[in-house]
C-alpha cells in the first residue's frame, strides 16, 4: 500500500530561500522542457526522421547545456529540474491517453511552488529531513508510517512549506468498518450531506463565512503599487486567508468521510457533474464551497482502506424524483430545486427531498451489491461475472479525524 504523509516544515530564512530557489528551478525546467517538446514535436511532424521528443531525451539535453547556459541550477539539488521533466513526460502521457488536458506553462505566483526528491536524495532523521545542498530541516512531526520511502515532494502553500513523503507500507492505520449496514449519502448546498438515516450535516462553508474578509483583503491588494513591499505583504496576507479557507474545508470533509467509512460497510453516492453544476451563476460559489469532488476522493480511498465499498449511482439516476416508500417507486416528471418537500401522487407519502434521495441511493447500493454477489457466484461456477464497475481508490490524505455529528432529525 502506497501512502503519502504530508508534514509541515519549519525552515529558517536561509533554508526557506533555498526551498524557494529549488522550486523556481523546477518550474523553469518544466517550462523549458515544454517549450522544447513543442519545437521538437513540430519538427518531427514535418520530418519523421527527426527524433520524437520524450522526457529522457530532454533530461539529457538539459544536462548537456545547464553548466554553460544555466549555471545557477547547480546551486540546488539535481532532482529539482530532472523530476520536473519526468513529471512533464507523465503529463503528456496522460494527455495522449485522454485522461488530462494539454500541459500548460507554469507561471510564477500562479502555480504551486514545489519540487520532488527521489528516495536516494533525502533522508528522514526523526523530526528532521536532510535535503541535498541544504542539510537538515526541522519537521513539525515524525513520519507516521514505517516502510520503504519512495519519494518526497516539497511544496509551499501561502508562506508555509510542506514535505509530502510517499511510503510503500504494509501498515493499515485505519481499522475495519463497524458494519452498521448500508447508507445513502445525498450531497447538496443547504446541507453538505444528508444520510438515509435522517442525519444532516450542514458543512463548514468557510468561503461564505470569511467572504467579507476576503473581499477586504482583495481590495487592499488591488490598491497597492505593483512591485512594492506593501503589495508583497498584502499578497501574502491574502494567500494565508485562502489557505485558511482551504484548510477548514479539508478538515470538515475529513471528519465527515472518516465518520461514514468508520460506521458503514456500504455507502451509496451519486456521480455528480460538478463542472456542469458550477456553471449555474446563482449556485456556483456555494457548490465550490462544499468540495464535492474532494468528498468523493476521500470517501473512496478511506473505504478501500477499511474494507468498505462505495457504490456510485449513474449520473442520470433519478434519486430525488423517485418515491422511496416501500413498494412504490413512482417517479415524478419534474421536481424543481425550489421544492424541498413533495407528496407522492400514487401512495401519498410525504418526502423531504434530500432524505428521499439518500434513501434511494441506499436502495441502489444494496441492490448493486446484491447483484455483484450473485455475479461473483456465477463466475466461481465457471461463468463470467460483472463487478461494480468502479474500483475504490486507496490514495490517502495527509490526516484523519473523527467526525462530531450534528443531527437534524426533524
C-alpha positions in Angstrom: 0.0 0.0 0.0 1.4 3.4 -1.0 0.7 6.2 1.5 1.7 9.9 1.4 2.2 11.7 4.7 2.2 15.5 4.4 4.2 17.2 7.1 4.8 20.9 7.7 8.4 22.0 7.7 9.9 24.7 9.9 12.8 26.2 7.9 14.8 29.2 8.9 15.2 32.1 6.5 18.3 30.7 4.7 16.5 27.3 4.3 13.3 28.9 3.0 15.3 30.8 0.4 16.9 27.6 -0.8 13.5 25.8 -1.0 12.1 28.7 -3.0 15.1 28.6 -5.3 14.7 24.9 -5.8 11.0 25.3 -6.6 11.8 28.1 -9.0 14.4 25.9 -10.7 11.9 23.1 -11.1 9.3 25.5 -12.6 11.9 26.8 -15.1 13.0 23.3 -16.1 9.3 22.3 -16.6 8.7 25.4 -18.8 11.9 24.9 -20.7 11.1 21.3 -21.4 7.6 22.1 -22.5 8.8 24.7 -25.0 11.5 22.3 -26.3 8.9 19.5 -26.5 6.6 21.7 -28.7 9.5 22.7 -31.0 10.8 19.1 -31.4 7.3 17.7 -31.9 6.6 20.2 -34.7 9.9 19.3 -36.3 9.0 15.6 -36.0 5.6 16.2 -37.6 7.4 17.9 -40.6 10.1 15.2 -40.9 9.6 11.8 -39.3 13.3 11.1 -39.5 13.7 13.6 -36.7 13.7 12.2 -33.1 10.3 12.3 -31.4 10.5 14.2 -28.1 10.4 12.3 -24.8 11.3 13.1 -21.2 14.6 11.1 -21.2 16.0 12.9 -24.3 15.0 16.3 -22.8 16.7 15.4 -19.5 19.9 14.5 -21.3 19.7 17.7 -23.4 19.3 19.9 -20.2 22.2 18.1 -18.5 24.5 18.9 -21.5 23.8 22.6 -21.5 23.0 23.6 -18.0 26.6 24.2 -16.8 27.1 26.8 -19.6 23.6 28.3 -20.0 22.0 27.8 -16.6 24.9 27.6 -14.0 22.5 28.7 -11.2 20.8 25.3 -11.5 23.9 23.7 -9.8 23.1 25.6 -6.6 20.2 23.3 -5.8 19.6 19.6 -5.9 19.8 17.9 -9.3 16.4 16.3 -8.6 14.6 19.6 -8.9 14.9 20.1 -12.7 15.2 16.3 -13.5 12.0 15.3 -11.7 10.1 18.3 -13.2 10.9 17.0 -16.7 9.8 13.5 -15.7 6.5 14.9 -14.5 6.1 16.7 -17.8 6.5 13.3 -19.5 3.8 11.9 -17.3 1.6 14.8 -18.1 1.9 14.2 -21.9 1.3 10.5 -21.3 -2.0 11.3 -19.6 -2.8 13.8 -22.3 -2.3 11.3 -25.1 -4.3 8.7 -23.1 -7.2 11.1 -22.8 -7.0 11.4 -19.0 -5.9 15.1 -18.9 -5.7 18.3 -20.8 -2.7 19.5 -22.7 0.1 20.6 -20.3 0.4 24.3 -19.7 3.3 26.6 -18.8 3.7 27.3 -15.1 3.6 31.0 -14.1 5.4 32.3 -11.0 3.0 33.1 -8.3 0.1 31.4 -10.1 1.1 27.7 -9.8 2.0 25.8 -6.7 5.7 26.1 -5.9 7.1 22.6 -5.5 10.0 20.2 -6.3 10.3 16.4 -5.9 13.2 14.4 -4.5 13.9 10.7 -5.1 14.5 8.4 -2.1 18.3 8.4 -2.6 18.4 12.2 -2.4 17.0 12.8 1.1 16.8 11.1 4.5 14.5 11.2 7.4 16.0 11.5 10.9 13.2 11.7 13.5 11.7 15.1 13.2 14.2 16.3 10.5 14.6 15.8 6.8 18.0 16.0 5.1 18.0 17.7 1.7 21.0 17.9 -0.7 23.0 21.1 -0.6 20.9 22.3 2.4 21.2 19.9 5.3 18.7 19.1 8.0 15.3 20.9 8.0 13.0 20.6 11.0 9.7 18.9 10.6 6.6 19.6 12.8 6.1 15.8 13.4 7.6 12.5 12.7 6.7 10.2 9.9 3.7 8.1 11.0 4.3 5.1 8.7 7.0 2.5 8.5 8.1 1.0 5.2 10.1 1.8 2.1 10.3 5.6 1.4 9.8 6.2 -2.3 9.9 10.0 -2.8 9.2 13.4 -1.2 7.6 16.4 -2.7 8.4 19.8 -1.0 5.7 22.4 -1.7 4.7 25.8 -0.5 1.2 26.9 0.5 1.0 30.6 1.2 4.1 31.2 3.4 4.3 27.6 4.8 6.4 24.8 3.4 5.4 21.1 3.5 7.0 17.8 2.7 4.7 15.1 1.3 6.6 11.8 1.9 5.4 8.7 -0.1 5.9 5.4 1.7 5.2 1.8 0.5 4.0 0.1 3.6 2.0 -3.0 4.7 0.7 -1.0 7.7 -3.0 -0.1 7.6 -3.7 2.7 10.1 -7.5 2.5 9.7 -9.4 -0.3 11.5 -12.2 -2.1 9.6 -15.7 -0.5 9.4 -18.1 -1.1 12.2 -20.6 -2.6 9.7 -23.7 -0.6 10.6 -25.2 -1.6 7.3 -25.7 0.4 4.1 -26.2 4.1 3.9 -27.1 6.5 1.1 -25.5 10.0 1.1 -27.1 12.8 -0.9 -24.8 15.9 -1.4 -26.3 19.4 -1.5 -25.8 23.1 -0.9 -28.0 23.8 2.1 -26.7 20.7 3.8 -23.4 19.2 2.7 -24.6 15.6 3.2 -28.0 14.1 4.0 -27.9 10.5 5.1 -30.6 7.9 4.6 -30.8 7.6 8.4 -32.2 11.2 8.5 -28.9 12.8 9.7 -28.0 16.1 8.0 -24.5 17.7 8.0 -24.6 21.4 7.2 -20.9 21.6 6.3 -18.3 24.3 7.3 -18.9 26.7 4.4 -15.7 28.5 5.1 -15.7 30.7 2.0 -19.1 32.1 2.9 -18.1 32.7 6.5 -14.9 34.6 5.5 -16.1 36.2 2.3 -16.3 39.8 3.8 -12.7 39.5 5.0 -11.6 38.0 1.6 -13.2 41.0 -0.2 -11.5 43.5 2.1 -8.0 41.9 1.6 -8.6 41.7 -2.2 -9.4 45.4 -2.4 -6.4 46.2 -0.3 -4.1 44.2 -2.6 -5.6 45.9 -5.8 -4.7 49.4 -4.4 -1.0 48.6 -3.8 1.6 49.7 -6.3 2.9 46.7 -8.3 6.3 45.6 -7.2 6.2 47.5 -3.9 6.9 45.9 -0.5 3.4 46.7 0.7 1.9 44.8 -2.3 4.1 41.8 -1.4 2.8 41.9 2.2 -0.8 42.3 1.1 -0.5 39.4 -1.3 1.0 37.2 1.4 -1.8 38.1 3.8 -4.5 37.2 1.1 -2.7 33.9 0.4 -2.8 33.0 4.1 -6.5 33.6 4.2 -7.1 31.4 1.1 -5.0 28.7 2.7 -7.1 29.0 5.9 -10.4 28.6 3.9 -9.0 25.5 2.2 -7.8 24.0 5.5 -11.2 24.5 7.1 -13.0 22.9 4.2 -10.5 20.0 4.1 -10.8 19.4 7.8 -14.6 19.2 7.8 -14.6 16.8 4.8 -12.0 14.6 6.6 -14.2 14.4 9.7 -17.3 13.5 7.7 -15.7 10.9 5.4 -13.9 9.3 8.4 -17.2 9.0 10.3 -19.0 7.5 7.3 -16.4 4.9 6.5 -16.0 4.0 10.1 -19.7 3.3 10.6 -20.9 1.8 7.3 -19.6 -1.0 5.2 -21.5 0.1 2.0 -22.0 3.7 1.0 -24.1 4.9 -1.9 -23.4 8.2 -3.6 -24.2 10.0 -6.8 -21.9 10.7 -9.8 -22.3 14.4 -9.7 -21.5 16.6 -12.8 -19.7 19.2 -10.7 -18.2 21.1 -13.7 -21.7 21.5 -15.1 -23.2 22.5 -11.7 -20.8 25.4 -11.2 -21.9 26.9 -14.5 -25.1 28.0 -12.6 -24.1 31.5 -11.6 -26.6 31.5 -8.7 -25.1 28.4 -7.1 -21.5 28.2 -8.3 -20.0 29.8 -5.2 -22.0 27.7 -2.8 -21.2 24.5 -4.8 -17.5 25.2 -4.9 -17.5 26.0 -1.2 -18.7 22.4 -0.4 -15.9 20.5 -2.1 -18.0 17.6 -3.7 -15.1 16.2 -5.6 -12.8 16.1 -2.6 -15.6 14.4 -0.6 -15.8 11.6 -3.1 -12.0 11.3 -3.3 -11.6 10.9 0.4 -14.6 8.6 0.8 -13.3 6.2 -1.9 -9.7 5.8 -0.5 -10.8 5.6 3.1 -13.5 3.0 2.2 -10.8 1.0 0.4 -8.5 1.0 3.4 -11.3 -0.1 5.8 -12.6 -2.8 3.5 -15.8 -0.9 2.8 -17.5 -0.4 -0.6 -18.5 2.9 -2.3 -21.3 2.4 -4.9 -21.6 5.3 -7.3 -25.0 5.7 -8.9 -25.3 6.8 -12.5 -25.3 10.5 -13.2 -28.9 10.3 -14.5 -30.2 8.2 -11.7 -33.4 10.0 -10.5 -32.8 9.8 -6.8 -34.8 12.9 -5.9 -37.8 12.3 -8.2 -38.4 8.7 -7.3 -40.6 7.8 -4.3 -38.6 5.8 -1.7 -41.7 4.4 0.1 -41.6 0.6 0.2 -43.4 -1.0 -2.7 -44.0 2.3 -4.6 -41.1 3.6 -6.7 -43.2 6.1 -8.6 -41.2 8.7 -10.5 -42.5 12.3 -11.0 -41.8 14.1 -14.2 -40.5 17.4 -12.8 -39.1 18.4 -9.4 -37.6 21.9 -9.4 -34.8 22.7 -6.9 -37.1 25.2 -5.1 -39.4 22.3 -4.0 -37.8 20.8 -0.8 -40.8 18.6 0.1 -43.2 16.8 -2.1 -46.0 14.2 -1.9 -46.1 11.1 -4.0 -49.3 11.2 -6.1 -49.5 7.3 -6.0 -49.0 6.3 -2.4 -49.4 9.7 -0.7 -46.1 9.5 1.1 -44.6 12.9 2.1 -40.9 13.2 1.3 -38.1 15.5 2.3 -36.3 15.9 -1.0 -32.8 15.2 0.3 -33.7 12.4 2.7 -35.7 10.7 -0.1 -32.7 10.9 -2.4 -30.5 9.4 0.2 -32.9 6.5 0.8 -33.0 5.8 -3.0 -29.2 5.8 -3.0 -29.2 3.4 -0.1 -31.5 1.1 -2.0 -29.4 1.4 -5.2 -26.2 0.5 -3.3 -27.9 -2.5 -1.6 -29.2 -3.8 -5.0 -25.9 -3.3 -6.8 -24.0 -5.1 -4.1 -26.5 -8.0 -4.1 -26.2 -8.3 -7.9 -22.4 -8.2 -7.6 -22.6 -11.1 -5.1 -24.8 -13.1 -7.5 -22.5 -12.5 -10.4 -19.4 -13.4 -8.4 -21.1 -16.7 -7.5 -21.8 -17.4 -11.2 -18.2 -16.5 -12.1 -17.0 -19.0 -9.4 -19.0 -21.7 -11.1 -17.4 -21.1 -14.5 -19.4 -18.1 -15.8 -18.1 -14.6 -16.2 -19.4 -12.2 -13.6 -19.5 -8.4 -13.7 -18.1 -6.2 -11.0 -19.3 -3.0 -9.5 -17.8 -1.1 -12.4 -15.6 1.1 -10.1 -12.7 0.1 -8.0 -12.3 2.2 -4.8 -9.2 4.4 -4.8 -6.8 4.0 -1.9 -4.6 7.1 -2.1 -4.6 8.5 1.5 -4.9 12.2 2.5 -2.4 13.7 5.0 -4.6 13.5 8.1 -7.7 11.8 9.5 -10.1 12.9 12.3 -13.2 11.7 13.9 -16.5 13.4 13.0 -18.7 15.0 15.6 -22.1 14.8 14.0 -24.8 17.4 14.2 -28.2 15.7 13.9 -31.2 17.2 12.3 -33.9 14.5 12.6 -36.9 16.8 12.3 
